Amino acid sequence: MRGPSKNGTQSTVKGVDERARLAHIRTLWEQLARLRENSIEYKALVRQIRKEADAFSKLLESRTGRDKAAG
């Protein structure tokens, strides 16, 4: 059973949260491409992308572990 989604309802479609997180990371990369490399905003966005990517990776790992246990 999946946990609650961002709007508080149960997510019944497998992979919805993963696709939303990945789309958000892609948006962050697009924003990064428009910034100057040495700017404070650039460095802050790099940290945010790393944080989001780490959370995404952990989400996938936990889902894979559940799938293996169920299968």
MDAnalysis code that builds the backbone (N, CA, C; Angstrom):
import MDAnalysis as mda
import numpy as np

u = mda.Universe.empty(213, n_residues=71, atom_resindex=np.repeat(np.arange(71), 3), trajectory=True)
u.add_TopologyAttr("name", ["N", "CA", "C"] * 71)
u.add_TopologyAttr("resid", np.arange(1, 72))
u.add_TopologyAttr("resname", ["MET", "ARG", "GLY", "PRO", "SER", "LYS", "ASN", "GLY", "THR", "GLN", "SER", "THR", "VAL", "LYS", "GLY", "VAL", "ASP", "GLU", "ARG", "ALA", "ARG", "LEU", "ALA", "HIS", "ILE", "ARG", "THR", "LEU", "TRP", "GLU", "GLN", "LEU", "ALA", "ARG", "LEU", "ARG", "GLU", "ASN", "SER", "ILE", "GLU", "TYR", "LYS", "ALA", "LEU", "VAL", "ARG", "GLN", "ILE", "ARG", "LYS", "GLU", "ALA", "ASP", "ALA", "PHE", "SER", "LYS", "LEU", "LEU", "GLU", "SER", "ARG", "THR", "GLY", "ARG", "ASP", "LYS", "ALA", "ALA", "GLY"])
u.atoms.positions = np.array([
    [0.840, -1.181, 0.000],
    [0.000, 0.000, 0.000],
    [0.878, 1.234, 0.000],
    [0.534, 2.186, -0.804],
    [1.323, 3.403, -0.936],
    [0.928, 4.398, 0.147],
    [1.849, 5.289, 0.474],
    [1.582, 6.329, 1.460],
    [0.786, 7.461, 0.845],
    [0.444, 8.423, 1.672],
    [-0.324, 9.555, 1.154],
    [0.492, 10.387, 0.177],
    [-0.176, 10.907, -0.817],
    [0.495, 11.790, -1.772],
    [0.531, 13.195, -1.192],
    [1.063, 14.142, -1.947],
    [1.197, 15.512, -1.458],
    [-0.148, 16.141, -1.110],
    [-1.235, 15.739, -1.804],
    [-2.535, 16.341, -1.524],
    [-3.289, 15.600, -0.429],
    [-2.652, 14.589, 0.213],
    [-3.240, 13.916, 1.346],
    [-4.031, 12.665, 1.008],
    [-4.212, 12.354, -0.252],
    [-4.948, 11.159, -0.636],
    [-3.978, 10.021, -0.879],
    [-4.483, 8.799, -0.861],
    [-3.640, 7.647, -1.142],
    [-3.282, 7.623, -2.622],
    [-2.028, 7.398, -2.926],
    [-1.582, 7.271, -4.308],
    [-1.768, 5.821, -4.731],
    [-2.641, 5.578, -5.684],
    [-2.928, 4.207, -6.093],
    [-2.188, 3.816, -7.357],
    [-1.668, 4.775, -8.093],
    [-0.948, 4.480, -9.322],
    [0.532, 4.390, -8.997],
    [1.095, 3.208, -9.231],
    [2.502, 2.974, -8.919],
    [3.383, 3.899, -9.762],
    [4.287, 4.587, -9.136],
    [5.230, 5.420, -9.863],
    [4.834, 6.877, -9.999],
    [3.645, 7.253, -9.534],
    [3.216, 8.650, -9.683],
    [4.149, 9.576, -8.914],
    [4.431, 9.251, -7.658],
    [5.316, 10.092, -6.855],
    [6.705, 10.165, -7.462],
    [7.169, 9.044, -7.983],
    [8.496, 9.012, -8.588],
    [8.556, 9.923, -9.810],
    [7.537, 9.875, -10.648],
    [7.526, 10.736, -11.850],
    [7.457, 12.205, -11.473],
    [6.691, 12.535, -10.455],
    [6.591, 13.930, -10.016],
    [7.917, 14.431, -9.476],
    [8.596, 13.610, -8.694],
    [9.902, 14.013, -8.160],
    [10.926, 14.182, -9.274],
    [10.921, 13.258, -10.232],
    [11.859, 13.348, -11.342],
    [11.593, 14.596, -12.179],
    [10.333, 14.910, -12.412],
    [9.983, 16.128, -13.160],
    [10.472, 17.368, -12.412],
    [10.368, 17.355, -11.093],
    [10.833, 18.488, -10.289],
    [12.351, 18.644, -10.403],
    [13.069, 17.532, -10.360],
    [14.530, 17.580, -10.496],
    [14.911, 18.117, -11.874],
    [14.210, 17.689, -12.898],
    [14.487, 18.199, -14.255],
    [14.254, 19.700, -14.326],
    [13.208, 20.183, -13.678],
    [12.924, 21.625, -13.641],
    [14.064, 22.372, -12.952],
    [14.567, 21.803, -11.864],
    [15.692, 22.434, -11.169],
    [16.917, 22.517, -12.073],
    [17.187, 21.459, -12.846],
    [18.319, 21.466, -13.776],
    [18.134, 22.549, -14.837],
    [16.910, 22.728, -15.316],
    [16.646, 23.773, -16.309],
    [16.901, 25.151, -15.720],
    [16.499, 25.347, -14.467],
    [16.759, 26.617, -13.796],
    [18.261, 26.837, -13.628],
    [18.970, 25.769, -13.287],
    [20.417, 25.854, -13.087],
    [21.128, 26.288, -14.367],
    [20.659, 25.792, -15.492],
    [21.290, 26.112, -16.778],
    [21.214, 27.603, -17.099],
    [20.271, 28.303, -16.503],
    [20.098, 29.743, -16.775],
    [20.900, 30.631, -15.828],
    [21.579, 30.035, -14.857],
    [22.314, 30.821, -13.869],
    [23.804, 30.847, -14.169],
    [24.467, 31.880, -13.649],
    [25.922, 31.947, -13.753],
    [26.540, 30.966, -12.772],
    [27.562, 30.250, -13.215],
    [28.150, 29.164, -12.437],
    [28.698, 29.598, -11.077],
    [29.197, 30.789, -10.965],
    [29.800, 31.240, -9.709],
    [28.850, 32.017, -8.812],
    [27.577, 32.085, -9.191],
    [26.633, 32.876, -8.400],
    [26.181, 32.111, -7.154],
    [25.717, 32.854, -6.164],
    [25.195, 32.253, -4.938],
    [23.972, 31.398, -5.251],
    [23.130, 31.880, -6.152],
    [21.924, 31.138, -6.524],
    [22.267, 29.797, -7.167],
    [23.303, 29.794, -7.997],
    [23.749, 28.563, -8.656],
    [24.170, 27.529, -7.618],
    [24.997, 27.967, -6.680],
    [25.498, 27.056, -5.660],
    [24.358, 26.527, -4.784],
    [23.397, 27.383, -4.449],
    [22.254, 26.951, -3.651],
    [21.397, 25.948, -4.424],
    [21.232, 26.185, -5.707],
    [20.431, 25.277, -6.529],
    [21.122, 23.928, -6.702],
    [22.445, 23.932, -6.809],
    [23.199, 22.668, -6.877],
    [22.959, 21.863, -5.603],
    [23.006, 22.532, -4.446],
    [22.747, 21.829, -3.181],
    [21.327, 21.266, -3.152],
    [20.368, 22.041, -3.650],
    [18.983, 21.585, -3.672],
    [18.813, 20.382, -4.604],
    [19.462, 20.428, -5.766],
    [19.383, 19.304, -6.709],
    [19.969, 18.046, -6.071],
    [21.083, 18.186, -5.393],
    [21.692, 17.026, -4.726],
    [20.755, 16.453, -3.673],
    [20.126, 17.332, -2.904],
    [19.193, 16.899, -1.869],
    [17.998, 16.174, -2.489],
    [17.428, 16.755, -3.538],
    [16.271, 16.151, -4.210],
    [16.640, 14.821, -4.863],
    [17.818, 14.768, -5.475],
    [18.255, 13.530, -6.126],
    [18.481, 12.431, -5.095],
    [19.028, 12.786, -3.943],
    [19.236, 11.810, -2.881],
    [17.898, 11.278, -2.371],
    [16.931, 12.162, -2.170],
    [15.603, 11.737, -1.724],
    [14.942, 10.848, -2.773],
    [15.109, 11.190, -4.042],
    [14.548, 10.389, -5.138],
    [15.177, 8.996, -5.151],
    [16.481, 8.947, -4.979],
    [17.191, 7.670, -4.963],
    [16.703, 6.794, -3.807],
    [16.536, 7.372, -2.633],
    [16.046, 6.622, -1.476],
    [14.623, 6.130, -1.709],
    [13.801, 6.943, -2.351],
    [12.434, 6.528, -2.666],
    [12.439, 5.323, -3.594],
    [13.279, 5.367, -4.619],
    [13.364, 4.239, -5.545],
    [13.891, 2.988, -4.862],
    [14.902, 3.157, -4.007],
    [15.457, 2.013, -3.294],
    [14.422, 1.378, -2.376],
    [13.634, 2.180, -1.692],
    [12.622, 1.638, -0.792],
    [11.518, 0.942, -1.586],
    [11.168, 1.499, -2.734],
    [10.144, 0.876, -3.576],
    [10.651, -0.447, -4.131],
    [11.907, -0.488, -4.544],
    [12.489, -1.718, -5.062],
    [12.523, -2.792, -3.982],
    [12.848, -2.405, -2.760],
    [12.856, -3.356, -1.645],
    [11.467, -3.912, -1.373],
    [10.457, -3.076, -1.453],
    [9.072, -3.545, -1.262],
    [8.652, -4.462, -2.389],
    [9.049, -4.128, -3.630],
    [8.686, -4.951, -4.771],
    [9.317, -6.332, -4.656],
    [10.582, -6.390, -4.224],
    [11.260, -7.685, -4.081],
    [10.604, -8.514, -2.985],
    [10.201, -7.877, -1.885],
    [9.566, -8.596, -0.782],
    [8.186, -9.114, -1.188],
    [7.492, -8.375, -2.037],
    [6.157, -8.778, -2.475],
    [6.205, -9.840, -3.570],
    [7.293, -9.858, -4.332],
    [7.372, -10.747, -5.494],
    [8.075, -11.971, -5.202],
])
